[in-house]
Amino acid sequence: MEKKDFSFTQAELDDAKQIAYKKIGGKYSVQGFRPGKAPKRLIEQNYGDIFMEEAIQELYLNAFEKYLKDEVKRNLLDYPRLTYAMQEDGVQVTVHYELEPEVKLGAYKGLEIEKKTLSVGDKDVEKYLKKIAESRAKQKAADGGHKIAEGNIAVIDFKGKIDGEYFEGGSADNYEIIIGSHTFIDNFEEQLLGLKAGDKKEVDVHFPKDYHMKDYAGKPASFEVEVKSIFIKDLPKIDDEFAKEVSPFDNLHDYKDDIKKKLTEDAKKEEERDAEDRLYEEIMDNAEVEIPDKMIDAELNYMLKDYISASSDTEFINGLKKRYEDVAKRNVKLRLVMNAIKQAENLKNSEIVAFVMDNNKIVDKKKKEGK
């Protein structure tokens, strides 16, 4: 915690009180006057020196902001705390404040980042087509001898036990589960592979240690499972008719060419994004800064605000915070380093990204090698 003293004359204090009176004087009523019309002197006679706090805020604000901009050149870490003492010729205001950590910049100009080449081939096109086909697939009931496989929908009844006792929320009838979706805990779904309609099996799993229901976290459980029915995907045939149905093209050949063109464009954008990310990573790696825990925690609270507002489970929230701690730390460090570059180069906020990109190189490996 640091502090800075500011001295103001009595005349400056009186002017600030007059401004405060205009701001908040209307909140106070004095008999014989309409609201907001009572003179400042009568309000003070009735309520005391009520304009002092507002006047102190008025006085310190501009002076402190100028001090931060001209001399400190770093952002505040938290809201400042004010104290003041009356003097013979005015008032002394002391601002207690905490600054964001100082960044020791390393190299942030003249860096060279090589783009990673992402190639697009026929396999990528086929993979894309398969996804489109799967999105349009219909489900059909499997025959009686069909064994559960990856991607099938299994309709099951299950009843779960912990420590030999059935537990709340651990059972359901006619529950549809997509095998391979990993919506169930542990390897529950994998243990259903190979079963047929009518089969029964006891499935053993472990609840994860960070499970959101702390009474179950880390505990082993067993489920009595019965397979009621199985549904499989009925994929459409990928041919010219399919192409007409899902695209503006009349044949599969032209549709594939268009897919490859778009995938190639996406790959080029991804190459640029990846190179830019690695550039920022290098700039951050070259910088030194000690990040306070409170900044990381504040970033985590911002990142996870929707989860925090929706859940009162402290263990669940703490588990999420632990999982995303490195991401939060990176976000904070990037912000601090970019702000340090802004100060070092006397830039506006809107100029920082352009400055970084203009003063470093992203190199295409093929062009560099003259290919």
TIVEX-554556 format. One record per residue (C-alpha): residue in three letters; residue number from 0; chain; x, y, z. Coordinates in nm, 3 decimals. Layout:
BEGIN
ATOM rest  nr kette    east   north      up
ATOM  ALA NUM     A       X       Y       Z
...
END
This chain:
BEGIN
ATOM rest  nr kette    east   north      up
ATOM  MET   0     A   0.000   0.000   0.000
ATOM  GLU   1     A   0.134   0.342  -0.097
ATOM  LYS   2     A   0.019   0.692  -0.014
ATOM  LYS   3     A   0.024   1.039  -0.161
ATOM  ASP   4     A  -0.054   1.370   0.015
ATOM  PHE   5     A  -0.235   1.658  -0.153
ATOM  SER   6     A  -0.284   2.003   0.003
ATOM  PHE   7     A  -0.575   2.232  -0.086
ATOM  THR   8     A  -0.636   2.590   0.023
ATOM  GLN   9     A  -0.940   2.703   0.217
ATOM  ALA  10     A  -1.067   2.878  -0.094
ATOM  GLU  11     A  -1.040   2.555  -0.295
ATOM  LEU  12     A  -1.221   2.368  -0.017
ATOM  ASP  13     A  -1.499   2.629  -0.007
ATOM  ASP  14     A  -1.542   2.605  -0.385
ATOM  ALA  15     A  -1.556   2.224  -0.363
ATOM  LYS  16     A  -1.821   2.246  -0.090
ATOM  GLN  17     A  -2.028   2.474  -0.310
ATOM  ILE  18     A  -2.008   2.215  -0.590
ATOM  ALA  19     A  -2.108   1.946  -0.340
ATOM  TYR  20     A  -2.404   2.157  -0.229
ATOM  LYS  21     A  -2.526   2.182  -0.589
ATOM  LYS  22     A  -2.486   1.806  -0.630
ATOM  ILE  23     A  -2.648   1.671  -0.314
ATOM  GLY  24     A  -2.808   1.968  -0.139
ATOM  GLY  25     A  -3.148   1.874  -0.280
ATOM  LYS  26     A  -3.150   1.559  -0.066
ATOM  TYR  27     A  -3.189   1.762   0.253
ATOM  SER  28     A  -3.508   1.939   0.362
ATOM  VAL  29     A  -3.528   2.250   0.578
ATOM  GLN  30     A  -3.858   2.376   0.721
ATOM  GLY  31     A  -3.995   2.667   0.523
ATOM  PHE  32     A  -3.813   2.579   0.202
ATOM  ARG  33     A  -3.916   2.365  -0.090
ATOM  PRO  34     A  -3.695   2.056  -0.155
ATOM  GLY  35     A  -3.368   2.162  -0.314
ATOM  LYS  36     A  -3.422   2.533  -0.237
ATOM  ALA  37     A  -3.275   2.557   0.114
ATOM  PRO  38     A  -2.956   2.768   0.136
ATOM  LYS  39     A  -2.630   2.582   0.201
ATOM  ARG  40     A  -2.575   2.769   0.530
ATOM  LEU  41     A  -2.912   2.656   0.674
ATOM  ILE  42     A  -2.860   2.295   0.564
ATOM  GLU  43     A  -2.524   2.291   0.745
ATOM  GLN  44     A  -2.683   2.447   1.056
ATOM  ASN  45     A  -2.943   2.169   1.062
ATOM  TYR  46     A  -2.732   1.869   0.951
ATOM  GLY  47     A  -2.371   1.960   1.030
ATOM  ASP  48     A  -2.073   1.969   0.792
ATOM  ILE  49     A  -2.235   1.720   0.553
ATOM  PHE  50     A  -2.071   1.854   0.236
ATOM  MET  51     A  -1.715   1.786   0.351
ATOM  GLU  52     A  -1.690   1.423   0.230
ATOM  GLU  53     A  -1.827   1.509  -0.114
ATOM  ALA  54     A  -1.596   1.811  -0.133
ATOM  ILE  55     A  -1.292   1.597  -0.048
ATOM  GLN  56     A  -1.386   1.355  -0.328
ATOM  GLU  57     A  -1.421   1.650  -0.564
ATOM  LEU  58     A  -1.083   1.792  -0.466
ATOM  TYR  59     A  -0.873   1.475  -0.476
ATOM  LEU  60     A  -1.012   1.318  -0.791
ATOM  ASN  61     A  -0.857   1.538  -1.060
ATOM  ALA  62     A  -0.532   1.582  -0.870
ATOM  PHE  63     A  -0.489   1.208  -0.811
ATOM  GLU  64     A  -0.577   1.112  -1.169
ATOM  LYS  65     A  -0.319   1.362  -1.299
ATOM  TYR  66     A  -0.061   1.224  -1.055
ATOM  LEU  67     A  -0.124   0.867  -1.176
ATOM  LYS  68     A  -0.106   0.967  -1.543
ATOM  ASP  69     A   0.200   1.196  -1.526
ATOM  GLU  70     A   0.414   1.037  -1.257
ATOM  VAL  71     A   0.305   0.683  -1.168
ATOM  LYS  72     A   0.191   0.564  -1.513
ATOM  ARG  73     A   0.039   0.245  -1.373
ATOM  ASN  74     A  -0.317   0.139  -1.305
ATOM  LEU  75     A  -0.473   0.105  -0.964
ATOM  LEU  76     A  -0.515  -0.245  -0.827
ATOM  ASP  77     A  -0.807  -0.148  -0.604
ATOM  TYR  78     A  -1.018   0.150  -0.502
ATOM  PRO  79     A  -0.811   0.409  -0.310
ATOM  ARG  80     A  -0.888   0.497   0.053
ATOM  LEU  81     A  -0.895   0.861   0.164
ATOM  THR  82     A  -0.816   1.035   0.492
ATOM  TYR  83     A  -0.794   1.407   0.549
ATOM  ALA  84     A  -0.678   1.654   0.813
ATOM  MET  85     A  -0.782   2.016   0.849
ATOM  GLN  86     A  -0.500   2.268   0.839
ATOM  GLU  87     A  -0.483   2.636   0.929
ATOM  ASP  88     A  -0.512   2.744   0.566
ATOM  GLY  89     A  -0.707   2.451   0.416
ATOM  VAL  90     A  -0.703   2.072   0.416
ATOM  GLN  91     A  -0.452   1.792   0.351
ATOM  VAL  92     A  -0.591   1.485   0.177
ATOM  THR  93     A  -0.396   1.160   0.197
ATOM  VAL  94     A  -0.473   0.895  -0.064
ATOM  HIS  95     A  -0.384   0.537   0.030
ATOM  TYR  96     A  -0.362   0.323  -0.283
ATOM  GLU  97     A  -0.230  -0.002  -0.426
ATOM  LEU  98     A  -0.092  -0.026  -0.778
ATOM  GLU  99     A  -0.091  -0.308  -1.027
ATOM  PRO 100     A   0.249  -0.481  -1.029
ATOM  GLU 101     A   0.534  -0.328  -1.225
ATOM  VAL 102     A   0.623  -0.507  -1.547
ATOM  LYS 103     A   0.983  -0.546  -1.658
ATOM  LEU 104     A   0.952  -0.569  -2.034
ATOM  GLY 105     A   1.183  -0.789  -2.237
ATOM  ALA 106     A   1.196  -0.796  -2.615
ATOM  TYR 107     A   0.863  -0.698  -2.766
ATOM  LYS 108     A   0.981  -0.559  -3.101
ATOM  GLY 109     A   1.172  -0.720  -3.383
ATOM  LEU 110     A   1.054  -1.073  -3.308
ATOM  GLU 111     A   1.001  -1.327  -3.585
ATOM  ILE 112     A   0.733  -1.597  -3.563
ATOM  GLU 113     A   0.713  -1.873  -3.820
ATOM  LYS 114     A   0.366  -1.977  -3.932
ATOM  LYS 115     A   0.276  -2.341  -3.891
ATOM  THR 116     A   0.146  -2.477  -4.219
ATOM  LEU 117     A  -0.192  -2.647  -4.196
ATOM  SER 118     A  -0.259  -2.858  -4.502
ATOM  VAL 119     A  -0.606  -2.960  -4.619
ATOM  GLY 120     A  -0.646  -3.289  -4.802
ATOM  ASP 121     A  -0.913  -3.529  -4.924
ATOM  LYS 122     A  -0.936  -3.691  -4.579
ATOM  ASP 123     A  -1.036  -3.356  -4.428
ATOM  VAL 124     A  -1.306  -3.314  -4.690
ATOM  GLU 125     A  -1.439  -3.665  -4.621
ATOM  LYS 126     A  -1.439  -3.594  -4.247
ATOM  TYR 127     A  -1.637  -3.274  -4.304
ATOM  LEU 128     A  -1.887  -3.458  -4.526
ATOM  LYS 129     A  -1.930  -3.727  -4.262
ATOM  LYS 130     A  -2.016  -3.463  -4.001
ATOM  ILE 131     A  -2.281  -3.315  -4.231
ATOM  ALA 132     A  -2.423  -3.661  -4.296
ATOM  GLU 133     A  -2.430  -3.740  -3.923
ATOM  SER 134     A  -2.616  -3.417  -3.852
ATOM  ARG 135     A  -2.886  -3.536  -4.093
ATOM  ALA 136     A  -2.886  -3.897  -3.980
ATOM  LYS 137     A  -3.208  -4.057  -3.862
ATOM  GLN 138     A  -3.227  -4.300  -3.575
ATOM  LYS 139     A  -3.365  -4.646  -3.634
ATOM  ALA 140     A  -3.419  -4.933  -3.392
ATOM  ALA 141     A  -3.148  -5.197  -3.409
ATOM  ASP 142     A  -3.240  -5.562  -3.457
ATOM  GLY 143     A  -3.243  -5.793  -3.157
ATOM  GLY 144     A  -2.893  -5.927  -3.209
ATOM  HIS 145     A  -2.722  -5.587  -3.242
ATOM  LYS 146     A  -2.448  -5.516  -2.989
ATOM  ILE 147     A  -2.400  -5.165  -2.850
ATOM  ALA 148     A  -2.126  -4.979  -3.038
ATOM  GLU 149     A  -1.978  -4.629  -3.033
ATOM  GLY 150     A  -2.233  -4.371  -3.150
ATOM  ASN 151     A  -2.537  -4.586  -3.074
ATOM  ILE 152     A  -2.818  -4.463  -2.851
ATOM  ALA 153     A  -2.883  -4.708  -2.569
ATOM  VAL 154     A  -3.213  -4.688  -2.381
ATOM  ILE 155     A  -3.145  -4.817  -2.029
ATOM  ASP 156     A  -3.287  -4.854  -1.680
ATOM  PHE 157     A  -3.034  -4.804  -1.403
ATOM  LYS 158     A  -3.017  -4.798  -1.025
ATOM  GLY 159     A  -2.704  -4.677  -0.847
ATOM  LYS 160     A  -2.560  -4.772  -0.508
ATOM  ILE 161     A  -2.297  -4.609  -0.289
ATOM  ASP 162     A  -2.171  -4.811   0.008
ATOM  GLY 163     A  -2.437  -5.070  -0.073
ATOM  GLU 164     A  -2.726  -4.821  -0.047
ATOM  TYR 165     A  -2.933  -4.677  -0.329
ATOM  PHE 166     A  -2.874  -4.304  -0.345
ATOM  GLU 167     A  -3.088  -4.008  -0.444
ATOM  GLY 168     A  -3.068  -3.915  -0.812
ATOM  GLY 169     A  -2.891  -4.240  -0.897
ATOM  SER 170     A  -3.169  -4.415  -1.084
ATOM  ALA 171     A  -3.383  -4.368  -1.395
ATOM  ASP 172     A  -3.601  -4.565  -1.636
ATOM  ASN 173     A  -3.587  -4.552  -2.016
ATOM  TYR 174     A  -3.288  -4.320  -2.008
ATOM  GLU 175     A  -3.132  -4.244  -2.348
ATOM  ILE 176     A  -2.754  -4.231  -2.353
ATOM  ILE 177     A  -2.535  -4.168  -2.657
ATOM  ILE 178     A  -2.240  -4.404  -2.633
ATOM  GLY 179     A  -1.919  -4.204  -2.660
ATOM  SER 180     A  -2.072  -3.873  -2.550
ATOM  HIS 181     A  -1.916  -3.910  -2.202
ATOM  THR 182     A  -2.219  -3.759  -2.035
ATOM  PHE 183     A  -2.195  -4.021  -1.761
ATOM  ILE 184     A  -1.916  -4.030  -1.505
ATOM  ASP 185     A  -1.594  -4.228  -1.541
ATOM  ASN 186     A  -1.611  -4.517  -1.793
ATOM  PHE 187     A  -1.982  -4.592  -1.748
ATOM  GLU 188     A  -2.056  -4.581  -2.122
ATOM  GLU 189     A  -1.757  -4.794  -2.222
ATOM  GLN 190     A  -1.883  -5.075  -1.999
ATOM  LEU 191     A  -2.204  -5.093  -2.204
ATOM  LEU 192     A  -2.020  -5.172  -2.528
ATOM  GLY 193     A  -2.110  -5.516  -2.663
ATOM  LEU 194     A  -2.435  -5.552  -2.469
ATOM  LYS 195     A  -2.761  -5.637  -2.650
ATOM  ALA 196     A  -3.122  -5.540  -2.581
ATOM  GLY 197     A  -3.238  -5.733  -2.274
ATOM  ASP 198     A  -2.889  -5.772  -2.127
ATOM  LYS 199     A  -2.820  -5.678  -1.767
ATOM  LYS 200     A  -2.490  -5.574  -1.617
ATOM  GLU 201     A  -2.345  -5.423  -1.299
ATOM  VAL 202     A  -2.134  -5.123  -1.389
ATOM  ASP 203     A  -1.867  -5.005  -1.144
ATOM  VAL 204     A  -1.745  -4.644  -1.153
ATOM  HIS 205     A  -1.584  -4.376  -0.938
ATOM  PHE 206     A  -1.726  -4.027  -0.893
ATOM  PRO 207     A  -1.456  -3.766  -0.966
ATOM  LYS 208     A  -1.294  -3.597  -0.667
ATOM  ASP 209     A  -1.419  -3.256  -0.784
ATOM  TYR 210     A  -1.776  -3.377  -0.842
ATOM  HIS 211     A  -2.023  -3.095  -0.775
ATOM  MET 212     A  -2.221  -3.301  -0.518
ATOM  LYS 213     A  -1.964  -3.329  -0.239
ATOM  ASP 214     A  -2.141  -3.622  -0.068
ATOM  TYR 215     A  -2.058  -3.836  -0.374
ATOM  ALA 216     A  -1.721  -3.687  -0.470
ATOM  GLY 217     A  -1.442  -3.943  -0.493
ATOM  LYS 218     A  -1.663  -4.235  -0.394
ATOM  PRO 219     A  -1.702  -4.568  -0.579
ATOM  ALA 220     A  -2.050  -4.654  -0.703
ATOM  SER 221     A  -2.214  -4.951  -0.872
ATOM  PHE 222     A  -2.510  -4.935  -1.111
ATOM  GLU 223     A  -2.755  -5.210  -1.194
ATOM  VAL 224     A  -2.813  -5.156  -1.567
ATOM  GLU 225     A  -3.065  -5.315  -1.801
ATOM  VAL 226     A  -3.056  -5.243  -2.174
ATOM  LYS 227     A  -3.413  -5.187  -2.297
ATOM  SER 228     A  -3.342  -5.104  -2.662
ATOM  ILE 229     A  -3.074  -4.978  -2.898
ATOM  PHE 230     A  -3.095  -4.723  -3.178
ATOM  ILE 231     A  -2.841  -4.679  -3.454
ATOM  LYS 232     A  -2.774  -4.392  -3.692
ATOM  ASP 233     A  -2.916  -4.433  -4.040
ATOM  LEU 234     A  -2.671  -4.219  -4.236
ATOM  PRO 235     A  -2.772  -4.077  -4.573
ATOM  LYS 236     A  -2.567  -4.187  -4.872
ATOM  ILE 237     A  -2.309  -3.926  -4.968
ATOM  ASP 238     A  -2.369  -3.882  -5.341
ATOM  ASP 239     A  -2.491  -3.625  -5.594
ATOM  GLU 240     A  -2.842  -3.626  -5.443
ATOM  PHE 241     A  -2.695  -3.559  -5.100
ATOM  ALA 242     A  -2.494  -3.268  -5.242
ATOM  LYS 243     A  -2.810  -3.119  -5.397
ATOM  GLU 244     A  -2.992  -3.147  -5.067
ATOM  VAL 245     A  -2.730  -2.984  -4.844
ATOM  SER 246     A  -2.558  -2.739  -5.081
ATOM  PRO 247     A  -2.621  -2.515  -5.384
ATOM  PHE 248     A  -2.427  -2.759  -5.604
ATOM  ASP 249     A  -2.572  -3.014  -5.846
ATOM  ASN 250     A  -2.307  -3.280  -5.792
ATOM  LEU 251     A  -2.078  -3.415  -5.521
ATOM  HIS 252     A  -1.757  -3.329  -5.709
ATOM  ASP 253     A  -1.829  -2.954  -5.712
ATOM  TYR 254     A  -1.949  -2.967  -5.351
ATOM  LYS 255     A  -1.622  -3.132  -5.246
ATOM  ASP 256     A  -1.420  -2.865  -5.430
ATOM  ASP 257     A  -1.613  -2.595  -5.246
ATOM  ILE 258     A  -1.561  -2.766  -4.910
ATOM  LYS 259     A  -1.187  -2.793  -4.974
ATOM  LYS 260     A  -1.172  -2.425  -5.070
ATOM  LYS 261     A  -1.349  -2.320  -4.750
ATOM  LEU 262     A  -1.142  -2.553  -4.531
ATOM  THR 263     A  -0.827  -2.409  -4.688
ATOM  GLU 264     A  -0.943  -2.054  -4.613
ATOM  ASP 265     A  -1.020  -2.157  -4.255
ATOM  ALA 266     A  -0.677  -2.319  -4.225
ATOM  LYS 267     A  -0.507  -1.998  -4.339
ATOM  LYS 268     A  -0.698  -1.799  -4.077
ATOM  GLU 269     A  -0.605  -2.057  -3.816
ATOM  GLU 270     A  -0.239  -2.029  -3.920
ATOM  GLU 271     A  -0.255  -1.651  -3.863
ATOM  ARG 272     A  -0.433  -1.686  -3.526
ATOM  ASP 273     A  -0.186  -1.948  -3.407
ATOM  ALA 274     A   0.113  -1.734  -3.509
ATOM  GLU 275     A  -0.032  -1.427  -3.339
ATOM  ASP 276     A  -0.099  -1.625  -3.022
ATOM  ARG 277     A   0.262  -1.750  -3.020
ATOM  LEU 278     A   0.386  -1.395  -3.075
ATOM  TYR 279     A   0.199  -1.273  -2.768
ATOM  GLU 280     A   0.321  -1.577  -2.573
ATOM  GLU 281     A   0.681  -1.491  -2.660
ATOM  ILE 282     A   0.634  -1.127  -2.560
ATOM  MET 283     A   0.488  -1.242  -2.228
ATOM  ASP 284     A   0.766  -1.497  -2.175
ATOM  ASN 285     A   1.022  -1.220  -2.229
ATOM  ALA 286     A   0.857  -1.002  -1.961
ATOM  GLU 287     A   0.891  -1.033  -1.585
ATOM  VAL 288     A   0.606  -0.955  -1.346
ATOM  GLU 289     A   0.484  -1.082  -1.010
ATOM  ILE 290     A   0.105  -1.116  -1.028
ATOM  PRO 291     A  -0.082  -1.076  -0.697
ATOM  ASP 292     A  -0.327  -1.351  -0.605
ATOM  LYS 293     A  -0.609  -1.097  -0.581
ATOM  MET 294     A  -0.574  -1.014  -0.951
ATOM  ILE 295     A  -0.590  -1.382  -1.049
ATOM  ASP 296     A  -0.892  -1.437  -0.823
ATOM  ALA 297     A  -1.068  -1.131  -0.966
ATOM  GLU 298     A  -1.010  -1.264  -1.320
ATOM  LEU 299     A  -1.144  -1.606  -1.220
ATOM  ASN 300     A  -1.454  -1.445  -1.069
ATOM  TYR 301     A  -1.510  -1.260  -1.397
ATOM  MET 302     A  -1.451  -1.570  -1.613
ATOM  LEU 303     A  -1.678  -1.791  -1.401
ATOM  LYS 304     A  -1.941  -1.534  -1.303
ATOM  ASP 305     A  -2.228  -1.731  -1.458
ATOM  TYR 306     A  -2.133  -2.047  -1.269
ATOM  ILE 307     A  -2.076  -1.854  -0.945
ATOM  SER 308     A  -2.417  -1.683  -0.965
ATOM  ALA 309     A  -2.590  -2.014  -1.043
ATOM  SER 310     A  -2.426  -2.235  -0.780
ATOM  SER 311     A  -2.385  -2.218  -0.403
ATOM  ASP 312     A  -2.158  -2.524  -0.399
ATOM  THR 313     A  -1.825  -2.385  -0.277
ATOM  GLU 314     A  -1.632  -2.703  -0.356
ATOM  PHE 315     A  -1.762  -2.706  -0.712
ATOM  ILE 316     A  -1.666  -2.340  -0.767
ATOM  ASN 317     A  -1.322  -2.390  -0.610
ATOM  GLY 318     A  -1.268  -2.689  -0.839
ATOM  LEU 319     A  -1.352  -2.475  -1.141
ATOM  LYS 320     A  -1.118  -2.201  -1.022
ATOM  LYS 321     A  -0.833  -2.448  -0.985
ATOM  ARG 322     A  -0.899  -2.582  -1.335
ATOM  TYR 323     A  -0.893  -2.236  -1.496
ATOM  GLU 324     A  -0.624  -2.076  -1.279
ATOM  ASP 325     A  -0.353  -2.091  -1.548
ATOM  VAL 326     A  -0.587  -1.934  -1.806
ATOM  ALA 327     A  -0.672  -1.653  -1.565
ATOM  LYS 328     A  -0.306  -1.594  -1.487
ATOM  ARG 329     A  -0.226  -1.574  -1.858
ATOM  ASN 330     A  -0.511  -1.327  -1.918
ATOM  VAL 331     A  -0.388  -1.102  -1.637
ATOM  LYS 332     A  -0.026  -1.117  -1.749
ATOM  LEU 333     A  -0.120  -1.035  -2.110
ATOM  ARG 334     A  -0.320  -0.734  -1.993
ATOM  LEU 335     A  -0.034  -0.609  -1.774
ATOM  VAL 336     A   0.229  -0.658  -2.044
ATOM  MET 337     A   0.019  -0.486  -2.310
ATOM  ASN 338     A  -0.041  -0.194  -2.075
ATOM  ALA 339     A   0.334  -0.171  -2.009
ATOM  ILE 340     A   0.399  -0.156  -2.384
ATOM  LYS 341     A   0.132   0.111  -2.415
ATOM  GLN 342     A   0.307   0.324  -2.151
ATOM  ALA 343     A   0.655   0.261  -2.292
ATOM  GLU 344     A   0.549   0.362  -2.643
ATOM  ASN 345     A   0.299   0.631  -2.541
ATOM  LEU 346     A   0.014   0.458  -2.723
ATOM  LYS 347     A  -0.364   0.476  -2.703
ATOM  ASN 348     A  -0.557   0.160  -2.616
ATOM  SER 349     A  -0.677   0.131  -2.975
ATOM  GLU 350     A  -0.318   0.141  -3.106
ATOM  ILE 351     A  -0.157  -0.141  -2.904
ATOM  VAL 352     A  -0.249  -0.440  -3.124
ATOM  ALA 353     A  -0.151  -0.261  -3.445
ATOM  PHE 354     A   0.180  -0.156  -3.288
ATOM  VAL 355     A   0.265  -0.515  -3.188
ATOM  MET 356     A   0.178  -0.653  -3.531
ATOM  ASP 357     A   0.362  -0.375  -3.720
ATOM  ASN 358     A   0.682  -0.413  -3.516
ATOM  ASN 359     A   0.714  -0.792  -3.536
ATOM  LYS 360     A   0.714  -1.038  -3.825
ATOM  ILE 361     A   0.500  -1.341  -3.895
ATOM  VAL 362     A   0.688  -1.541  -4.156
ATOM  ASP 363     A   0.548  -1.795  -4.399
ATOM  LYS 364     A   0.788  -2.090  -4.391
ATOM  LYS 365     A   0.736  -2.180  -4.758
ATOM  LYS 366     A   0.799  -1.824  -4.877
ATOM  LYS 367     A   1.098  -1.796  -4.646
ATOM  GLU 368     A   1.251  -2.105  -4.801
ATOM  GLY 369     A   1.170  -1.975  -5.149
ATOM  LYS 370     A   0.929  -2.251  -5.231
END
